[in-house]
């Protein structure tokens, strides 16, 4: 059970997906491990030189920014108690993108603060963690440790990776989630989550929690490593005049052999914003039952310390009134197991569906470095 909670955290999954299975061995620094009790710390730090040329708005910017993943430090706890292992994780995600806006007042984003109970029955998680809907879509993204679409280049947040160009965001949410043991490569997770108020106004209510679930299956077939998944969520919100049923389904498959990896994923949703379900976005028009869908296809080839990636994704949203697409070409070079260099070129376009006007047409060069422990 050593480092059990870190291995099952969202950040660990993300790092292992981007680096390969060997990352789990050096993903955290163990500070204490005696008498069935362990404590470890992990960190992730990155910065990119970003040159963005938006032809639609005739704007060109050069910046020093974070990539898709924020700079993070996490603390992991584990204690064996008879047949149970009790654990916990708290992770603090912070930005370097506020250098001039608020140089001495950097916000801390707590995306994970949870406890776990593990046993022969599986695992129960209570607290705040990433959601299950679109979870594997994003954590198995080949450019997870890169830059991606430049939604937040001019702001204080991270870039958007392939959020809004292939998948939505698995919002960190308060939850009670159950995960089964590994059943011959099959794993099931399901939980209740804090619902979003998508119908603000008089007598607004959410009479039931949000439900999310994910089923994953992994197998090795004659040297071909296969992973497939299906995930989804559902919730209802209503006020005195409106009821919104929000639901979404994500899916995907990834196959790897001899350094070559091919992946395809997608999602379809109704009444569920295709970027992130966030009450702050409700006034911008979240409260509707219109449709959205998207897909992402990727190929990568690993040669020695280098991984070459080609990625293309699209999202079409009636609710958000946009169509987007992004193509990425990237090279990831492992200097060693804890230090990575990244060169990436992204071609992003967004068009307003109702008018046909192209609101963004941005080519972005991102050159960066990632250090993790």
The 8 nearest C-alpha neighbors of each residue, nearest first, counted from 0:
[[1, 3, 2, 84, 77, 79, 4, 35],
 [0, 2, 3, 37, 77, 32, 4, 35],
 [3, 1, 5, 4, 0, 6, 77, 39],
 [4, 2, 0, 1, 6, 5, 7, 77],
 [5, 3, 7, 6, 2, 86, 8, 87],
 [4, 6, 8, 7, 2, 3, 75, 11],
 [7, 5, 3, 11, 4, 8, 2, 23],
 [6, 8, 4, 5, 3, 11, 9, 12],
 [9, 7, 5, 11, 10, 6, 4, 12],
 [8, 10, 12, 11, 13, 129, 7, 128],
 [9, 11, 13, 12, 8, 14, 5, 7],
 [10, 12, 14, 8, 13, 6, 9, 15],
 [13, 11, 9, 15, 10, 14, 16, 8],
 [12, 14, 138, 10, 16, 11, 15, 9],
 [15, 13, 11, 17, 16, 12, 18, 10],
 [16, 14, 19, 18, 12, 22, 17, 20],
 [15, 17, 13, 14, 19, 139, 18, 12],
 [16, 18, 14, 15, 19, 13, 141, 143],
 [19, 17, 15, 16, 22, 14, 20, 21],
 [18, 20, 15, 21, 16, 17, 22, 14],
 [19, 21, 22, 15, 23, 18, 16, 24],
 [22, 20, 23, 19, 24, 15, 18, 25],
 [23, 21, 15, 24, 20, 25, 26, 18],
 [22, 24, 26, 21, 25, 20, 15, 6],
 [23, 25, 22, 21, 26, 27, 20, 6],
 [26, 24, 23, 27, 22, 372, 28, 336],
 [25, 27, 23, 372, 22, 24, 41, 28],
 [28, 26, 41, 372, 40, 25, 39, 29],
 [27, 29, 40, 39, 41, 30, 372, 26],
 [28, 30, 39, 31, 38, 27, 40, 32],
 [29, 31, 39, 38, 28, 32, 40, 37],
 [30, 32, 38, 37, 29, 33, 39, 36],
 [33, 31, 37, 36, 38, 35, 34, 30],
 [32, 34, 36, 35, 31, 37, 78, 38],
 [35, 33, 36, 32, 79, 37, 78, 31],
 [34, 36, 79, 33, 78, 37, 32, 77],
 [35, 37, 78, 33, 32, 34, 77, 79],
 [38, 36, 32, 31, 77, 76, 78, 33],
 [39, 37, 76, 31, 75, 30, 29, 77],
 [38, 40, 29, 75, 30, 28, 74, 27],
 [39, 41, 74, 28, 27, 73, 75, 29],
 [42, 40, 27, 73, 372, 72, 28, 26],
 [41, 43, 72, 372, 371, 71, 73, 44],
 [42, 44, 371, 71, 70, 370, 72, 372],
 [45, 43, 70, 370, 369, 371, 71, 42],
 [44, 46, 369, 368, 65, 370, 70, 66],
 [45, 47, 65, 367, 64, 368, 66, 63],
 [48, 46, 367, 366, 64, 63, 65, 49],
 [47, 49, 63, 366, 365, 62, 367, 64],
 [48, 50, 365, 62, 61, 364, 47, 63],
 [49, 51, 61, 364, 363, 60, 62, 365],
 [52, 50, 363, 60, 59, 362, 49, 53],
 [51, 53, 59, 361, 362, 58, 54, 363],
 [54, 52, 361, 58, 360, 55, 56, 57],
 [53, 55, 57, 360, 56, 52, 361, 58],
 [54, 56, 360, 359, 53, 57, 358, 357],
 [55, 57, 54, 58, 53, 359, 358, 360],
 [56, 58, 54, 53, 55, 59, 52, 360],
 [59, 57, 53, 56, 52, 60, 54, 55],
 [58, 60, 52, 51, 53, 57, 61, 50],
 [61, 59, 51, 50, 62, 52, 58, 49],
 [62, 60, 50, 49, 51, 59, 63, 48],
 [63, 61, 49, 48, 64, 60, 50, 152],
 [62, 64, 48, 47, 49, 46, 61, 65],
 [65, 63, 47, 96, 46, 62, 66, 48],
 [66, 64, 46, 47, 45, 157, 69, 95],
 [65, 67, 146, 68, 158, 145, 157, 64],
 [66, 68, 158, 146, 160, 157, 159, 145],
 [67, 69, 66, 144, 70, 157, 143, 65],
 [70, 68, 92, 71, 93, 94, 157, 65],
 [69, 71, 44, 93, 43, 92, 94, 45],
 [72, 70, 92, 43, 42, 91, 69, 93],
 [71, 73, 42, 91, 90, 41, 43, 92],
 [72, 74, 90, 41, 40, 89, 42, 91],
 [73, 75, 40, 89, 88, 39, 90, 41],
 [76, 74, 88, 39, 38, 87, 5, 40],
 [75, 77, 38, 87, 86, 37, 88, 39],
 [78, 76, 86, 37, 36, 85, 38, 87],
 [77, 79, 36, 85, 35, 84, 86, 80],
 [78, 80, 84, 35, 83, 81, 85, 36],
 [81, 79, 83, 84, 82, 78, 85, 35],
 [80, 82, 83, 79, 84, 118, 78, 35],
 [83, 81, 80, 118, 84, 79, 119, 117],
 [84, 82, 118, 80, 81, 117, 79, 85],
 [83, 85, 79, 117, 78, 80, 116, 86],
 [86, 84, 116, 78, 77, 115, 79, 83],
 [87, 85, 77, 115, 76, 114, 4, 78],
 [86, 88, 114, 76, 113, 115, 75, 4],
 [89, 87, 75, 113, 74, 112, 76, 90],
 [88, 90, 112, 111, 74, 73, 113, 75],
 [91, 89, 73, 111, 72, 109, 74, 110],
 [90, 92, 109, 72, 71, 108, 107, 73],
 [93, 91, 71, 108, 70, 69, 107, 109],
 [92, 94, 107, 70, 108, 69, 71, 106],
 [95, 93, 96, 69, 70, 156, 97, 105],
 [94, 96, 97, 98, 65, 64, 93, 70],
 [95, 97, 155, 94, 64, 98, 156, 65],
 [96, 98, 155, 100, 101, 99, 95, 102],
 [99, 97, 102, 96, 100, 101, 95, 103],
 [100, 98, 102, 97, 101, 96, 103, 155],
 [99, 101, 97, 98, 102, 155, 96, 104],
 [102, 100, 104, 97, 103, 99, 98, 105],
 [101, 103, 98, 99, 104, 97, 100, 105],
 [104, 102, 101, 105, 98, 97, 100, 99],
 [103, 105, 101, 102, 106, 97, 100, 107],
 [106, 104, 103, 101, 107, 102, 97, 94],
 [105, 107, 104, 93, 108, 94, 92, 97],
 [108, 106, 93, 92, 91, 109, 105, 94],
 [107, 109, 92, 91, 110, 93, 106, 90],
 [110, 108, 91, 111, 90, 92, 107, 112],
 [111, 109, 171, 108, 128, 90, 91, 127],
 [112, 110, 128, 127, 90, 89, 109, 113],
 [113, 111, 89, 127, 88, 126, 128, 90],
 [112, 114, 126, 127, 87, 125, 88, 111],
 [113, 115, 87, 125, 86, 124, 126, 88],
 [116, 114, 124, 86, 123, 87, 85, 117],
 [115, 117, 85, 123, 122, 84, 86, 124],
 [118, 116, 122, 84, 83, 121, 115, 85],
 [119, 117, 83, 120, 121, 82, 122, 84],
 [118, 120, 121, 117, 180, 82, 83, 122],
 [121, 119, 118, 180, 179, 122, 117, 178],
 [122, 120, 179, 180, 118, 119, 178, 117],
 [121, 123, 117, 178, 116, 177, 118, 124],
 [122, 124, 177, 116, 115, 176, 178, 117],
 [123, 125, 115, 176, 175, 114, 177, 122],
 [126, 124, 175, 114, 113, 174, 115, 176],
 [125, 127, 113, 173, 174, 112, 114, 128],
 [126, 128, 173, 112, 172, 111, 113, 174],
 [127, 129, 111, 171, 172, 110, 130, 112],
 [130, 128, 171, 170, 169, 172, 9, 131],
 [129, 131, 169, 170, 171, 132, 134, 128],
 [130, 132, 134, 212, 211, 213, 133, 169],
 [131, 133, 231, 230, 134, 130, 169, 232],
 [134, 132, 136, 249, 169, 135, 131, 137],
 [133, 135, 131, 132, 136, 169, 137, 138],
 [134, 136, 138, 137, 139, 133, 228, 131],
 [137, 135, 133, 134, 139, 138, 264, 140],
 [136, 138, 140, 135, 139, 134, 133, 166],
 [137, 139, 13, 135, 140, 136, 134, 12],
 [140, 138, 137, 16, 135, 136, 141, 13],
 [139, 141, 137, 143, 142, 138, 136, 17],
 [140, 142, 143, 139, 17, 308, 297, 299],
 [143, 141, 145, 144, 140, 147, 146, 160],
 [144, 142, 140, 145, 141, 67, 17, 160],
 [143, 145, 142, 68, 67, 17, 146, 66],
 [144, 146, 142, 143, 66, 67, 147, 341],
 [145, 147, 66, 67, 160, 158, 365, 148],
 [160, 148, 146, 161, 159, 345, 149, 145],
 [147, 149, 160, 159, 150, 347, 161, 158],
 [150, 148, 152, 158, 151, 159, 147, 363],
 [151, 149, 159, 158, 152, 148, 153, 157],
 [150, 152, 154, 158, 153, 149, 156, 157],
 [153, 151, 149, 154, 150, 158, 64, 157],
 [152, 154, 151, 155, 150, 60, 62, 149],
 [155, 153, 151, 152, 156, 96, 97, 157],
 [154, 156, 96, 97, 157, 151, 94, 153],
 [157, 155, 154, 151, 96, 94, 158, 152],
 [156, 158, 67, 65, 66, 151, 69, 159],
 [157, 159, 67, 151, 149, 66, 150, 160],
 [158, 160, 162, 148, 150, 67, 161, 149],
 [147, 159, 161, 148, 67, 146, 162, 158],
 [162, 160, 164, 165, 159, 147, 163, 148],
 [161, 163, 166, 167, 159, 164, 160, 274],
 [164, 162, 274, 314, 165, 166, 161, 167],
 [165, 163, 313, 161, 314, 312, 162, 324],
 [164, 166, 294, 295, 312, 293, 313, 314],
 [165, 167, 162, 163, 164, 293, 266, 161],
 [168, 166, 274, 273, 162, 275, 163, 133],
 [167, 169, 275, 170, 274, 162, 133, 166],
 [170, 168, 130, 133, 134, 129, 132, 131],
 [169, 171, 130, 129, 168, 172, 275, 276],
 [172, 170, 129, 128, 110, 130, 127, 169],
 [173, 171, 127, 128, 170, 174, 129, 130],
 [174, 172, 127, 126, 193, 192, 128, 171],
 [173, 175, 192, 126, 191, 125, 127, 172],
 [174, 176, 125, 190, 191, 124, 192, 126],
 [175, 177, 190, 124, 189, 123, 174, 191],
 [178, 176, 123, 189, 188, 122, 190, 124],
 [179, 177, 188, 122, 121, 187, 123, 180],
 [178, 180, 121, 187, 186, 181, 188, 122],
 [179, 181, 121, 182, 120, 186, 178, 119],
 [180, 182, 186, 184, 185, 183, 179, 121],
 [183, 181, 185, 184, 180, 186, 179, 187],
 [182, 184, 185, 181, 218, 217, 186, 216],
 [183, 185, 217, 216, 182, 181, 218, 186],
 [186, 184, 216, 182, 183, 181, 215, 217],
 [187, 185, 215, 181, 214, 179, 182, 216],
 [186, 188, 214, 179, 178, 213, 215, 189],
 [187, 189, 178, 213, 212, 177, 214, 179],
 [190, 188, 212, 177, 176, 211, 213, 178],
 [189, 191, 176, 175, 211, 210, 177, 212],
 [190, 192, 210, 175, 174, 209, 208, 176],
 [193, 191, 174, 209, 208, 173, 194, 210],
 [192, 194, 173, 208, 209, 174, 172, 195],
 [195, 193, 209, 208, 192, 196, 234, 205],
 [196, 194, 197, 278, 193, 277, 276, 236],
 [195, 197, 198, 278, 199, 236, 194, 205],
 [196, 198, 286, 195, 236, 281, 199, 285],
 [199, 197, 237, 196, 286, 238, 236, 203],
 [200, 198, 203, 197, 196, 238, 201, 281],
 [201, 199, 203, 238, 198, 202, 239, 240],
 [200, 202, 203, 239, 238, 199, 240, 198],
 [203, 201, 238, 239, 204, 200, 237, 199],
 [204, 202, 238, 201, 237, 200, 199, 198],
 [205, 203, 237, 236, 206, 238, 202, 196],
 [204, 206, 236, 207, 235, 237, 194, 196],
 [205, 207, 204, 208, 236, 235, 237, 194],
 [208, 206, 205, 209, 235, 234, 194, 236],
 [209, 207, 194, 192, 193, 191, 210, 234],
 [208, 210, 234, 194, 192, 191, 233, 193],
 [211, 209, 191, 233, 232, 190, 192, 208],
 [212, 210, 232, 231, 190, 131, 189, 132],
 [211, 213, 189, 188, 230, 231, 131, 190],
 [212, 214, 230, 188, 229, 131, 187, 189],
 [213, 215, 187, 229, 228, 186, 230, 188],
 [216, 214, 228, 186, 227, 185, 187, 213],
 [215, 217, 185, 184, 227, 226, 186, 228],
 [216, 218, 226, 184, 225, 227, 185, 215],
 [219, 217, 225, 224, 184, 220, 226, 216],
 [218, 220, 224, 223, 222, 225, 221, 217],
 [221, 219, 223, 222, 218, 224, 225, 217],
 [220, 222, 223, 219, 224, 256, 218, 225],
 [221, 223, 220, 219, 224, 256, 257, 255],
 [224, 222, 256, 220, 219, 221, 255, 225],
 [223, 225, 219, 255, 254, 218, 222, 256],
 [226, 224, 254, 218, 217, 253, 219, 223],
 [227, 225, 217, 253, 252, 216, 254, 218],
 [228, 226, 252, 216, 215, 251, 253, 217],
 [227, 229, 215, 250, 251, 214, 216, 252],
 [230, 228, 250, 214, 249, 213, 215, 251],
 [231, 229, 213, 249, 132, 212, 248, 250],
 [232, 230, 248, 132, 247, 211, 212, 249],
 [231, 233, 211, 210, 246, 247, 132, 212],
 [234, 232, 246, 210, 245, 209, 211, 247],
 [233, 235, 209, 245, 244, 210, 246, 194],
 [236, 234, 244, 243, 245, 205, 237, 233],
 [237, 235, 205, 243, 242, 198, 204, 197],
 [236, 238, 242, 241, 198, 203, 204, 243],
 [237, 239, 203, 202, 241, 240, 198, 201],
 [238, 240, 202, 201, 241, 203, 237, 200],
 [239, 241, 238, 242, 237, 201, 200, 202],
 [242, 240, 238, 237, 239, 243, 198, 236],
 [241, 243, 237, 236, 238, 244, 198, 240],
 [244, 242, 236, 235, 237, 245, 288, 287],
 [245, 243, 235, 234, 270, 246, 236, 242],
 [246, 244, 270, 271, 234, 233, 269, 235],
 [247, 245, 233, 232, 269, 268, 271, 270],
 [246, 248, 268, 231, 232, 267, 269, 271],
 [247, 249, 231, 266, 267, 230, 268, 232],
 [250, 248, 266, 230, 133, 229, 265, 231],
 [251, 249, 229, 228, 265, 264, 230, 266],
 [250, 252, 264, 228, 263, 227, 265, 229],
 [253, 251, 227, 226, 263, 262, 264, 228],
 [252, 254, 262, 226, 261, 225, 227, 263],
 [255, 253, 225, 261, 224, 260, 262, 223],
 [254, 256, 260, 224, 259, 223, 261, 225],
 [257, 255, 223, 259, 258, 222, 224, 260],
 [258, 256, 259, 255, 222, 223, 260, 301],
 [257, 259, 301, 300, 256, 260, 302, 255],
 [260, 258, 300, 256, 255, 257, 299, 301],
 [259, 261, 255, 299, 298, 254, 300, 256],
 [262, 260, 298, 254, 253, 297, 255, 299],
 [263, 261, 253, 297, 252, 296, 254, 298],
 [262, 264, 296, 251, 252, 295, 297, 253],
 [265, 263, 251, 295, 250, 294, 136, 252],
 [264, 266, 294, 293, 250, 249, 295, 251],
 [267, 265, 249, 292, 293, 248, 250, 166],
 [266, 268, 292, 248, 247, 291, 293, 249],
 [269, 267, 247, 291, 246, 290, 271, 292],
 [268, 270, 290, 271, 246, 288, 289, 245],
 [288, 269, 271, 245, 289, 287, 244, 246],
 [270, 272, 245, 269, 268, 246, 273, 247],
 [271, 273, 274, 276, 275, 285, 270, 318],
 [274, 272, 167, 275, 271, 163, 291, 316],
 [275, 273, 167, 163, 272, 168, 162, 276],
 [276, 274, 168, 277, 272, 167, 273, 170],
 [275, 277, 272, 271, 278, 274, 195, 170],
 [276, 278, 279, 280, 275, 195, 281, 170],
 [277, 279, 281, 280, 196, 195, 197, 276],
 [278, 280, 277, 281, 282, 283, 276, 285],
 [281, 279, 278, 283, 277, 282, 285, 284],
 [280, 282, 285, 278, 283, 284, 279, 197],
 [283, 281, 284, 280, 285, 279, 286, 278],
 [284, 282, 281, 280, 285, 279, 286, 319],
 [285, 283, 282, 286, 281, 287, 280, 319],
 [284, 286, 281, 287, 272, 283, 280, 197],
 [287, 285, 197, 284, 198, 281, 243, 288],
 [288, 286, 270, 289, 285, 243, 318, 284],
 [270, 289, 287, 269, 243, 290, 244, 245],
 [288, 290, 318, 270, 269, 287, 317, 291],
 [291, 289, 269, 317, 268, 316, 318, 270],
 [290, 292, 316, 268, 315, 267, 317, 269],
 [293, 291, 267, 266, 315, 314, 268, 316],
 [294, 292, 314, 165, 313, 265, 266, 315],
 [293, 295, 265, 165, 312, 264, 313, 266],
 [294, 296, 312, 165, 264, 263, 311, 265],
 [297, 295, 263, 311, 262, 310, 312, 264],
 [298, 296, 310, 262, 309, 261, 311, 263],
 [299, 297, 261, 309, 260, 308, 262, 310],
 [298, 300, 308, 260, 307, 259, 309, 306],
 [301, 299, 259, 307, 258, 306, 260, 302],
 [300, 302, 306, 258, 305, 303, 307, 259],
 [303, 301, 305, 304, 306, 300, 258, 307],
 [302, 304, 305, 301, 306, 333, 332, 258],
 [303, 305, 333, 332, 302, 306, 334, 301],
 [306, 304, 332, 302, 303, 331, 301, 333],
 [305, 307, 301, 331, 300, 330, 302, 332],
 [308, 306, 330, 300, 299, 329, 301, 331],
 [309, 307, 299, 329, 328, 298, 330, 310],
 [308, 310, 328, 298, 297, 327, 299, 329],
 [309, 311, 297, 327, 326, 296, 308, 328],
 [312, 310, 326, 296, 325, 295, 297, 327],
 [313, 311, 295, 165, 164, 325, 324, 294],
 [314, 312, 324, 164, 165, 293, 323, 294],
 [313, 315, 293, 164, 323, 165, 292, 163],
 [314, 316, 322, 292, 291, 293, 321, 323],
 [317, 315, 291, 319, 318, 321, 320, 290],
 [318, 316, 320, 290, 319, 289, 291, 315],
 [317, 319, 289, 316, 320, 290, 287, 291],
 [318, 320, 316, 317, 321, 272, 284, 285],
 [321, 319, 317, 352, 318, 316, 351, 353],
 [322, 320, 351, 352, 316, 350, 319, 315],
 [321, 323, 315, 350, 349, 314, 316, 352],
 [324, 322, 349, 314, 313, 348, 164, 350],
 [323, 325, 313, 164, 348, 312, 347, 314],
 [324, 326, 347, 346, 312, 311, 164, 148],
 [327, 325, 311, 346, 310, 345, 347, 312],
 [328, 326, 345, 310, 344, 309, 329, 311],
 [327, 329, 309, 344, 343, 308, 310, 345],
 [330, 328, 343, 308, 342, 307, 327, 344],
 [329, 331, 307, 342, 306, 341, 308, 343],
 [330, 332, 341, 306, 305, 340, 307, 329],
 [333, 331, 305, 340, 339, 304, 334, 341],
 [334, 332, 339, 304, 335, 338, 305, 340],
 [333, 335, 338, 339, 332, 336, 340, 304],
 [336, 334, 333, 338, 337, 339, 304, 332],
 [335, 337, 338, 333, 334, 22, 25, 339],
 [336, 338, 371, 335, 370, 372, 339, 25],
 [339, 337, 370, 335, 334, 369, 336, 333],
 [338, 340, 333, 369, 332, 334, 368, 370],
 [341, 339, 368, 332, 331, 367, 369, 333],
 [342, 340, 331, 367, 366, 330, 368, 332],
 [343, 341, 366, 330, 329, 365, 367, 331],
 [342, 344, 329, 365, 328, 364, 330, 366],
 [345, 343, 364, 328, 327, 363, 365, 329],
 [346, 344, 327, 363, 362, 326, 347, 147],
 [347, 345, 362, 326, 325, 361, 327, 363],
 [346, 348, 325, 361, 324, 360, 148, 345],
 [349, 347, 360, 359, 324, 323, 361, 325],
 [348, 350, 323, 359, 358, 322, 357, 321],
 [349, 351, 357, 322, 358, 321, 356, 352],
 [350, 352, 321, 355, 356, 353, 354, 320],
 [353, 351, 321, 320, 355, 354, 350, 322],
 [352, 354, 351, 355, 320, 321, 356, 350],
 [353, 355, 356, 352, 351, 350, 357, 320],
 [356, 354, 352, 351, 353, 350, 357, 358],
 [357, 355, 354, 351, 350, 358, 352, 353],
 [358, 356, 350, 359, 349, 351, 355, 55],
 [357, 359, 350, 349, 356, 55, 351, 360],
 [360, 358, 349, 55, 348, 357, 361, 53],
 [359, 361, 348, 55, 53, 54, 347, 349],
 [360, 362, 53, 347, 52, 359, 346, 54],
 [363, 361, 346, 52, 345, 51, 347, 53],
 [364, 362, 51, 345, 50, 344, 361, 365],
 [363, 365, 344, 50, 49, 343, 51, 345],
 [364, 366, 49, 343, 48, 47, 342, 344],
 [367, 365, 342, 48, 47, 341, 343, 49],
 [366, 368, 47, 341, 46, 340, 48, 365],
 [367, 369, 340, 45, 339, 46, 341, 47],
 [370, 368, 45, 339, 44, 338, 340, 371],
 [369, 371, 338, 44, 337, 43, 45, 339],
 [372, 370, 43, 337, 42, 44, 369, 338],
 [371, 26, 42, 27, 41, 337, 25, 28]]
